[in-house]
Amino acid sequence: MTIGAVVATALGLVNLAFYAFGGEISGDRPALPGVLAYSGLLLAAGYGQWRARYWAVLGMEVLLAIVIVVFSALLVVASNLLAVVVSIAMVGLAGTLFWFLIKAMARIQMPERPR
């Protein structure tokens, strides 16, 4: 879970730094509200995982599942060796982190609702 917290926090900070230093994707600058929302989501997930919150681990698993599905689909349409290697690496890394977070969720256990 610590690795998940570090990864989420690092990705959130890198995303903000990328935008702050004028980063472009396919020649276009990303929209500020999208960058802030995505970075805020990652930073919240990182903080929540650091505090061992069930919702944060579950949210990070949702993001990892989306990454796995997207890069699996990109693998199907990969047109060169670099695209294949990147897609397989991302699916492997996200899948590994997903697996370890599943194990962490079992240790956290969802708390009982107050009656």
N, C-alpha and C positions, 0 to 999 in steps of 0.2 A: 504494500500500500504506500510505503514511503516513495518508492520509485514512481508510482502513479502520480503522487502529489508533486514530485520534482518535475516530472515530464509535463504535467498540465501547467504548472506555474511557468516553467521555462518557455513553453510554446506560447502562452499568453503574453509574456514579456517580449519575446522575439517578434511576435506579430505586431505589437505596439511599436517597437523600435523600427521594424521594417517600414511601417507607415510613416513614422516620424521623420525618417531619413529619406523620404521621397521614393520609396519602392514602388515599382509598377509590375503589373501582371499582364502579359500579352500587350504591352504598350499602353495600358490604361492604368490609372491610379484607382485603387479600390475605394468604395464609398466609406466615408468616416463612420456613419452609424453601424454599418456591418462589421467594420473592424472593431469598434468599441464593444458591440454586442458579443462577438465571438471571443475577443480577448477577455472581456468580463466574465463570460461563461467559463472559460478555461481557468481564470484566476480563482473564481469561486469554487470550482471543482478541486483545484489544488489545495486551497485553504480547507475545504471540507474534508478532503482525504487526509490531510495532515492532522486534523482533529478527530479522525476516525468516525466520520458521519456516514451513515448508510446511504442517504440521498446522494451524497457526492460520489461515492463509489458507483452507485447505480447510474448516475448521470454520465460519468466517465466511460462506463461500459457501453452506454448508448452511443456516445461519440466514437468509441473504438469500433463498434459494430458498423456504424456508417462508413468509417474509413475502410474497413475490411470489404464491405460490399462495393464501394466505389472503386477501389483499386483492383478488386477481382473483375469488375466490369471493364476497367481500363486494360487489364491483361488480355481480355478477349480481343480487343481492337488494337493491341500494341503493334506498331509497324517497324520497330527496330529493336536491336538487342538491349539498348539502354532502357527503353520503356519496359521491356520484359523484366530486367533485373530490378529496376526501381519498384515496379508493381509487386513482384514476389517479395522483395525486402520489406515493403510496407505492410503487406498482408502478414508476413511472418512476425514482424515486430509488434504490430497491433494485436495479432492473435495471441502472442506470448503474454503481452501485458494484460489482455483480456482474461486469459486463463488464470494468471496470478491474482487478478482482482476478484474473480469468482471465489477463489479460495479465501481471500481476505473477507469477502462478504459473509462467508460461513462463520468466520470468527467474530464478526461484529454482531450478527444476529439482529434482525428487525425488532425494535422494542415493542412491548405490548401497548395497546391503546388504553388510555385511562377510561374507566367505566363510569 
